Amino acid sequence: MANIIELETEIPSSLQGNIFGQFDEHLKLIERTLNVTLLSRDGRLKILGEEKRAGGAKKLIEDLLALARKGNTITTQNVTYGLSLVMEHATQSLSEIDKDFICNTIQGKPIKPKTLGQKDYVDQIRQKMIVFGIGPAGTGKTYLAMAMAVTAFRNEQVSRIILTRPAIEAGEKLGFLPGDLQSKVDPYLRPLYDALYQIMGAESFARNMEKGLIEVAPLAYMRGRTLDNAFIILDEAQNTTPAQMKMFLTRIGFGSKVVVTGDASQKDLPRDMPSGLDIAMKVLRKIDDIGFCQLTSKDVVRHPLVQKIVEAYESYEKIRNPEPPEGGRPNGFYDKNGGKRTLKGRTFHRA
């Protein structure tokens, strides 16, 4: 039988509502996940449970307390990610990640990495000339890159910001769109506008765009240009062709910084067309000044349901497309002894 211990920590009454969550939802989540009992009374929180789990719960609650004391609103995402760190026995804490400040939004809300994966992504953007941020929806790839671009622009580290993405429909044929050229491409670039409005404000964005200091354009407009002293973000890079990706990466000039973001699981290219992002990751992997950051479902910072959706799709894809054996041939074609097998009336022989 496991050794049950009792630990205690002090939680000021003014911060209890923030840390405990609405109807104590955060405490209940910690209890369910770590199999501990939490009892709050007179500003003190008792933790009952097996030694390692109770210790983990105490560390997490004290971490959440440190975040709350800095003025952060504790979210379910904070608690869920903190629990994952406890379960993995990670040495890093939420409060350490919270120290990395990027900038404030126009409403004064601080933008910071919220997971270790996001912190690594931000650190690589600071250190490398080109960074590839690959991961599922909701991991902050584009938003954090945008915040880093605005910060570099405000600090005069670059003279302009260039945002681009391939103009490809997400599995739909929209037909001919009305209006001038800008009206036709704006729907594809709307997510970039939305992020900039939130970080810079609509007036500042419009003013800098009029001066040509901020440019939002389809990837096709990049051909033939050399981009010096600019912060360039290529979004939705999984929808580039290999030729487009090569064209984009060879536009880079002196004093520039590039962030390429993409989600390999959400390609909108024709089925037989290879992704420029996939090819670039293979070709450029060994170049020192190019960084690759692989974000995962653990780094999702949207609604907790998004994380569950991403994880469900990842599990489905693994079952549907299992890893091929060494040598790259699917198991379905060959027996264990390397002989032939038939599939739908056809016979396959080992090459």
C-alpha positions as CSV (number, residue, x, y, z in Angstrom):
1,M,0.0,0.0,0.0
2,A,1.3,3.5,-1.0
3,N,2.4,5.7,1.8
4,I,-0.2,8.5,2.2
5,I,1.2,11.9,3.4
6,E,-0.3,15.3,4.3
7,L,1.3,18.5,2.9
8,E,0.2,22.0,3.5
9,T,0.7,25.4,1.6
10,E,-0.6,28.9,2.2
11,I,-3.0,30.5,-0.3
12,P,-4.0,34.1,0.3
13,S,-7.8,34.5,0.2
14,S,-7.5,37.3,-2.4
15,L,-5.9,34.8,-4.9
16,Q,-7.9,31.7,-4.1
17,G,-10.7,32.4,-6.7
18,N,-8.0,32.9,-9.4
19,I,-6.0,29.7,-8.5
20,F,-8.9,27.4,-7.6
21,G,-11.0,28.4,-10.7
22,Q,-14.7,28.8,-11.1
23,F,-16.5,26.3,-8.8
24,D,-13.0,25.0,-7.8
25,E,-12.6,23.5,-11.3
26,H,-8.8,23.8,-11.2
27,L,-8.6,21.9,-7.9
28,K,-10.9,19.2,-9.1
29,L,-8.8,18.7,-12.2
30,I,-5.6,18.4,-10.1
31,E,-7.4,15.9,-7.8
32,R,-8.6,13.7,-10.7
33,T,-5.3,13.8,-12.5
34,L,-2.9,13.2,-9.6
35,N,-5.3,11.1,-7.4
36,V,-4.9,13.5,-4.4
37,T,-7.3,15.2,-2.1
38,L,-7.2,19.0,-1.7
39,L,-8.9,20.7,1.3
40,S,-9.0,24.5,1.7
41,R,-9.6,26.1,5.1
42,D,-8.6,29.4,6.6
43,G,-6.2,30.4,3.9
44,R,-4.4,27.1,3.9
45,L,-4.6,24.2,1.5
46,K,-4.1,20.6,2.7
47,I,-2.8,18.1,0.2
48,L,-3.4,14.4,1.0
49,G,-2.0,11.6,-1.2
50,E,0.9,9.3,-2.2
51,E,4.2,11.0,-1.5
52,K,5.3,11.8,-5.1
53,R,1.8,12.8,-6.3
54,A,1.2,15.0,-3.3
55,G,4.6,16.6,-3.7
56,G,3.8,17.2,-7.4
57,A,0.4,18.8,-6.5
58,K,2.1,21.1,-4.0
59,K,4.7,22.2,-6.5
60,L,2.1,22.9,-9.1
61,I,-0.2,24.9,-6.8
62,E,2.8,27.0,-5.6
63,D,3.7,27.5,-9.3
64,L,0.1,28.7,-10.0
65,L,0.4,31.0,-6.9
66,A,3.6,32.6,-8.3
67,L,1.8,33.2,-11.6
68,A,-1.2,34.7,-9.9
69,R,1.0,37.0,-7.8
70,K,2.4,38.5,-11.1
71,G,-1.2,39.4,-12.1
72,N,-1.8,36.5,-14.5
73,T,-5.3,35.0,-14.8
74,I,-5.0,31.3,-14.2
75,T,-6.6,29.3,-17.0
76,T,-7.4,25.6,-17.5
77,Q,-4.6,25.5,-20.1
78,N,-2.1,26.7,-17.3
79,V,-3.3,23.9,-15.0
80,T,-3.4,21.2,-17.7
81,Y,0.1,22.1,-18.9
82,G,1.4,22.3,-15.3
83,L,0.0,18.8,-14.7
84,S,1.8,17.5,-17.8
85,L,5.1,18.9,-16.4
86,V,4.4,17.2,-13.1
87,M,3.6,13.8,-14.7
88,E,6.8,14.0,-16.8
89,H,8.9,15.0,-13.7
90,A,10.1,18.0,-15.6
91,T,12.6,20.4,-13.8
92,Q,11.1,23.5,-15.5
93,S,8.2,25.3,-14.0
94,L,5.3,27.5,-15.3
95,S,6.8,30.5,-13.5
96,E,10.1,30.1,-15.3
97,I,8.4,30.1,-18.6
98,D,6.3,33.1,-17.6
99,K,9.5,35.2,-17.2
100,D,10.0,35.4,-21.0
101,F,8.1,38.6,-22.0
102,I,7.8,39.5,-25.7
103,C,5.5,42.6,-25.9
104,N,2.1,43.9,-24.9
105,T,-1.0,43.9,-27.1
106,I,-2.8,47.2,-27.8
107,Q,-5.0,46.5,-24.8
108,G,-1.9,46.1,-22.6
109,K,-2.1,42.3,-22.3
110,P,1.4,40.8,-22.1
111,I,2.4,38.3,-24.8
112,K,4.5,35.5,-23.4
113,P,5.3,31.8,-24.3
114,K,3.1,29.5,-22.3
115,T,4.8,26.2,-22.8
116,L,8.4,24.9,-23.1
117,G,7.8,24.3,-26.8
118,Q,6.7,27.9,-27.3
119,K,9.7,29.1,-25.2
120,D,12.1,27.1,-27.4
121,Y,10.4,28.6,-30.5
122,V,10.8,32.2,-29.3
123,D,14.4,31.5,-28.2
124,Q,15.3,30.1,-31.6
125,I,13.7,33.2,-33.4
126,R,16.0,35.4,-31.3
127,Q,19.1,33.3,-32.1
128,K,18.7,32.1,-35.7
129,M,18.3,33.9,-39.0
130,I,15.7,31.5,-40.3
131,V,13.4,29.4,-38.1
132,F,10.8,26.8,-39.1
133,G,7.9,26.5,-36.6
134,I,6.0,23.4,-37.3
135,G,3.0,22.2,-35.3
136,P,-0.8,21.7,-35.1
137,A,-3.5,24.4,-34.9
138,G,-3.5,26.5,-31.7
139,T,0.2,26.2,-30.8
140,G,0.8,30.0,-31.3
141,K,3.1,29.6,-34.3
142,T,1.9,32.6,-36.2
143,Y,0.9,34.8,-33.3
144,L,4.2,34.5,-31.5
145,A,6.1,35.1,-34.7
146,M,4.0,38.2,-35.3
147,A,4.7,39.4,-31.7
148,M,8.5,38.9,-32.3
149,A,8.3,40.8,-35.6
150,V,6.4,43.8,-34.1
151,T,9.0,43.9,-31.2
152,A,11.9,43.9,-33.6
153,F,10.2,46.6,-35.6
154,R,9.5,48.8,-32.6
155,N,13.1,48.3,-31.4
156,E,14.4,49.3,-34.9
157,Q,16.2,46.0,-35.3
158,V,14.4,45.8,-38.7
159,S,13.0,48.5,-40.9
160,R,9.9,46.7,-42.1
161,I,7.7,43.7,-41.6
162,I,6.6,41.4,-44.5
163,L,3.9,38.9,-44.0
164,T,3.0,36.4,-46.7
165,R,1.2,33.1,-47.3
166,P,0.2,31.0,-50.3
167,A,-3.3,31.9,-51.7
168,I,-4.9,28.4,-51.7
169,E,-8.4,27.5,-50.7
170,A,-8.8,25.2,-47.7
171,G,-10.4,22.3,-49.6
172,E,-13.0,24.5,-51.3
173,K,-13.3,26.1,-54.7
174,L,-14.4,29.7,-54.2
175,G,-14.6,30.6,-57.9
176,F,-14.0,34.1,-59.1
177,L,-14.0,36.7,-56.3
178,P,-15.3,40.2,-57.0
179,G,-13.3,43.4,-56.6
180,D,-9.8,44.6,-57.3
181,L,-6.6,42.5,-56.8
182,Q,-6.3,43.5,-53.1
183,S,-9.9,42.5,-52.5
184,K,-9.3,39.1,-54.0
185,V,-6.2,38.3,-51.9
186,D,-7.4,39.8,-48.6
187,P,-9.6,36.8,-47.5
188,Y,-6.5,34.6,-47.6
189,L,-4.5,37.0,-45.5
190,R,-7.2,37.9,-43.0
191,P,-5.6,35.8,-40.1
192,L,-2.4,37.8,-40.5
193,Y,-4.4,41.1,-40.3
194,D,-6.3,39.9,-37.3
195,A,-3.1,39.2,-35.3
196,L,-1.5,42.5,-36.3
197,Y,-4.7,44.5,-35.3
198,Q,-4.6,42.8,-31.8
199,I,-0.8,43.4,-31.3
200,M,-0.4,46.9,-32.9
201,G,-3.9,48.3,-33.1
202,A,-5.7,49.1,-36.4
203,E,-4.6,52.7,-36.6
204,S,-0.9,52.0,-36.1
205,F,-1.1,49.1,-38.6
206,A,-2.9,51.2,-41.2
207,R,-0.3,54.1,-40.8
208,N,2.7,51.8,-41.2
209,M,1.1,50.0,-44.1
210,E,0.5,53.3,-45.9
211,K,4.2,54.1,-45.5
212,G,5.2,50.6,-46.8
213,L,6.8,49.6,-43.5
214,I,4.3,46.7,-43.1
215,E,3.4,44.6,-46.1
216,V,0.9,41.8,-46.3
217,A,1.0,40.0,-49.6
218,P,0.5,36.6,-51.3
219,L,3.6,34.5,-51.7
220,A,3.5,34.9,-55.5
221,Y,4.4,38.6,-55.0
222,M,7.8,37.7,-53.5
223,R,9.3,36.5,-56.8
224,G,12.2,38.6,-58.1
225,R,12.6,40.6,-54.8
226,T,15.5,40.9,-52.4
227,L,14.4,41.6,-48.9
228,D,17.0,43.4,-46.8
229,N,16.6,44.5,-43.2
230,A,13.1,43.0,-42.8
231,F,11.3,40.6,-40.6
232,I,9.6,38.1,-42.9
233,I,6.9,35.6,-41.9
234,L,5.7,32.9,-44.3
235,D,2.5,31.5,-42.9
236,E,0.7,28.2,-43.9
237,A,4.0,27.0,-45.5
238,Q,2.6,23.4,-45.8
239,N,0.7,24.8,-48.9
240,T,3.8,25.9,-50.7
241,T,5.3,23.8,-53.6
242,P,9.0,23.0,-53.4
243,A,9.7,25.6,-56.1
244,Q,7.8,28.3,-54.2
245,M,9.7,27.5,-51.0
246,K,13.0,27.7,-52.7
247,M,12.0,31.0,-54.3
248,F,10.9,32.4,-51.0
249,L,14.1,31.3,-49.0
250,T,16.4,32.8,-51.7
251,R,14.7,36.3,-51.4
252,I,16.4,36.8,-48.0
253,G,18.9,39.7,-47.9
254,F,21.2,41.2,-45.3
255,G,19.9,42.1,-41.8
256,S,16.7,40.0,-42.3
257,K,15.1,37.5,-40.1
258,V,12.7,34.8,-41.4
259,V,10.0,32.7,-39.7
260,V,8.3,29.9,-41.6
261,T,5.2,28.4,-40.0
262,G,3.1,25.4,-41.0
263,D,1.1,22.5,-40.0
264,A,2.0,19.3,-42.0
265,S,-1.3,17.7,-41.1
266,Q,-3.4,20.4,-42.9
267,K,-2.2,20.5,-46.5
268,D,-4.5,21.9,-49.2
269,L,-2.2,21.1,-52.1
270,P,-3.3,18.6,-54.8
271,R,-2.9,15.0,-53.6
272,D,0.1,14.3,-55.9
273,M,2.0,17.6,-55.1
274,P,4.8,17.4,-52.5
275,S,4.8,20.1,-49.9
276,G,7.6,22.7,-50.0
277,L,7.7,22.6,-46.2
278,D,8.3,18.9,-46.1
279,I,11.1,19.1,-48.7
280,A,12.8,22.1,-46.9
281,M,12.8,20.3,-43.6
282,K,14.8,17.4,-45.2
283,V,17.1,19.6,-47.3
284,L,18.0,22.3,-44.8
285,R,18.2,20.3,-41.5
286,K,22.0,20.4,-41.3
287,I,22.5,24.2,-41.8
288,D,23.6,25.8,-38.6
289,D,21.9,29.1,-38.9
290,I,18.5,27.6,-39.6
291,G,16.4,26.4,-36.6
292,F,13.6,23.9,-36.5
293,C,11.0,23.9,-33.7
294,Q,8.5,21.1,-33.6
295,L,5.5,22.1,-31.6
296,T,3.0,19.4,-30.5
297,S,-0.5,19.0,-29.0
298,K,1.0,19.8,-25.6
299,D,1.7,23.3,-26.8
300,V,-1.9,24.0,-27.8
301,V,-3.0,27.2,-26.0
302,R,-6.5,27.6,-27.3
303,H,-9.6,26.2,-25.7
304,P,-8.8,22.8,-24.0
305,L,-11.2,21.1,-26.4
306,V,-8.8,22.1,-29.3
307,Q,-6.0,20.1,-27.7
308,K,-8.3,17.1,-27.4
309,I,-9.3,17.4,-31.1
310,V,-5.7,17.6,-32.2
311,E,-4.7,14.6,-30.1
312,A,-7.7,12.6,-31.4
313,Y,-6.7,13.3,-35.0
314,E,-3.1,12.4,-34.3
315,S,-4.2,9.1,-32.9
316,Y,-6.4,8.5,-35.9
317,E,-3.6,9.3,-38.4
318,K,-1.2,6.9,-36.7
319,I,-3.7,4.1,-37.0
320,R,-4.6,4.9,-40.5
321,N,-1.0,5.5,-41.7
322,P,1.3,3.4,-39.6
323,E,5.1,4.0,-40.0
324,P,6.6,1.9,-42.8
325,P,9.3,-0.7,-41.9
326,E,12.9,0.1,-42.4
327,G,13.5,0.4,-46.1
328,G,10.3,2.4,-46.6
329,R,8.0,-0.4,-48.0
330,P,4.6,-0.8,-46.4
331,N,4.1,-4.0,-44.4
332,G,1.1,-5.0,-46.5
333,F,3.1,-5.9,-49.6
334,Y,5.7,-8.3,-48.1
335,D,5.9,-11.2,-45.7
336,K,8.3,-11.5,-42.9
337,N,10.7,-13.6,-44.9
338,G,10.9,-11.0,-47.7
339,G,8.8,-13.0,-50.2
340,K,5.9,-12.0,-52.3
341,R,2.4,-11.3,-51.3
342,T,-0.7,-10.5,-53.3
343,L,-3.1,-7.6,-52.9
344,K,-6.4,-7.4,-54.8
345,G,-5.3,-10.0,-57.3
346,R,-1.9,-8.4,-58.1
347,T,1.4,-10.0,-57.2
348,F,4.3,-8.0,-55.8
349,H,8.0,-9.1,-55.7
350,R,10.8,-7.7,-53.7
351,A,13.0,-5.5,-55.8
